[in-house]
Amino acid sequence: MAPPSATTIESETNGSYPSTNAPLEPGLSESQARGQLIKFPSPPTFTDKHEQREYLKGRLAAAFRIFGKYGFDEGVAGHITLRDPVDPTTFWVNPFGVAFSLMKRSDLIQVDHDGKIIDGGKVRLLNTAAFMIHGAVHQARPDVMCAAHSHSIYGRSFCTLGRKLDVITQDSCAFYNDHVLYSTFNGIVLADKEGKEIAHALGDKKAALLQNHGLLTVGETIEAAVFWFVSLEKCCKAQLMADAAAGGRGHETIKIDDEDASFTYKALGTPKAGWFSAKPMFDVIEKECGADYLQ
């Protein structure tokens, strides 16, 4: 089937002229398919940048609670950053050593372009790798509001294979031509040079597979970056399982063709789709944690 009816399809932007038929829907034209779709709501807007900052810091704290719930923590490794709306040359990040599952808005620390902590909670410790990777990404990508990285189990397992994802499921179509493989590993990222190389490899994509390391996702919103990370982790798990099952029978997985993958990407892989897809996770965390993470 074509993408689910709860999503809109982004129009072509590369100058190509797509077929007027919706893939895998015989007799249904693209204009008819569009008529059956509903539009996403949009992220909230603010006229006061300081009010926006407080709201986004709350969402960032919720993002860490989500990562903790999904088991994306590994000791003190992992970080999610938020570009500050008041001073976009700085970003907010988790203090080194504070558990994801206990993160509060007041715990977050603000870091400038030199890696200096200029504001934030009581624990004023910065993970050097967080600054090296995220600082370079935020500098290279003005469109990125949020970047997420952790050593999730299936992501880091898949990243040992030295390959990109195959497009074998509807969910993986969200990353069709929109993720990269960073095929270098030099240990913990403590040097400015490697952070810039990762940012360069990421380019204009929304996700990177860091070889022998883990996943990195970015988004125009906190919600999108978090959803892309969760979804990419599950796509890695699905491919590891599917490859093992197919290989055990002497077969290969069936790949989705380019036309259908591209069509599905336009529904599932857009920034607004990423933002909206994260809504259930954030709603559940708010229900489970109450206002604790907003303190």
C-alpha positions, 0 to 999 in steps of 0.5 A: 500500500501507499503511505498511511493516510495520516500524512501529507506528501511533500512536492517534488523539489528536484525538477523531476516530473513524477508519475501521476499514479500513486505507487501500488494503488492501481487506478488511484491518481496522485491528485486523488491520493492527495485528496485523501490525506490530512495535513499535519499540525505544526510546532508551536510558535513564539514571539518571545525568544526567552519564552521559547527557550524555556519551552524548548528546554522542557522538551529537551528534558523530556527527550532525555526521559524518552532516551532513558525509557528506551534504554539508550543510556550507556553509563555516561555516554550520549547527548542531545543538544538544543540550539538556543533560540536567544543566542543561536551560537550557543546550545543546551546539553545534558551535564556529564554524569546526570542520568537521562531518566532523571533529567530536569529542565534546570539541570541542562547547561548552556555551552558557547562556541568555544566549549565554555559553560555559560549558564545552567544547572548545578552540575557544570560538567561537559562531555568533550565528545558532545561539544566536539560532535554537536558543536561542529554539527550546529555550526555547519547546519544552521537549520539544525535545532537539535542533534541526538547521539547515543550508544544504543544497542542495535544502532551500534551493532549495525554500525559495525557492518560498515554499510548504510541501511537497506530500504526493506520496510516502510519505516526505513523509507524515511531514511531513503537517500537521507542518511550517510555512513561515517566510515572512520573510527578513531576512539572517543571524539576528543578532537575538533578535527573529527567533529568537523569530519563527522559534520562534513560527512553528515552533509544535509542529511538527517542521520549518520551511522558512525562506524563502530560507534553509534547513531547520530540524528538531527532535526529542525525540532527536538521532536524530529531529531528524537523520533529519527533516532528512535526510528533509526534504532528500530530500523537497525534492529529490523535489518539485523533480524531480517538479514539473519533470517534471510541468510539462514535460509540462503536468501536475501531480503526483498528491497523496496524499489526506488519509486516506491521508496521515494514516494513513501519518503515524501510522506514519512521522511519530512521534518514535519512528519518527524515532529508529529510522529514524536508526539505520542512518545512525548505525551506518554513521558508527560503522563508518566513523569508529570511535571518533574522533568519541567523543574 
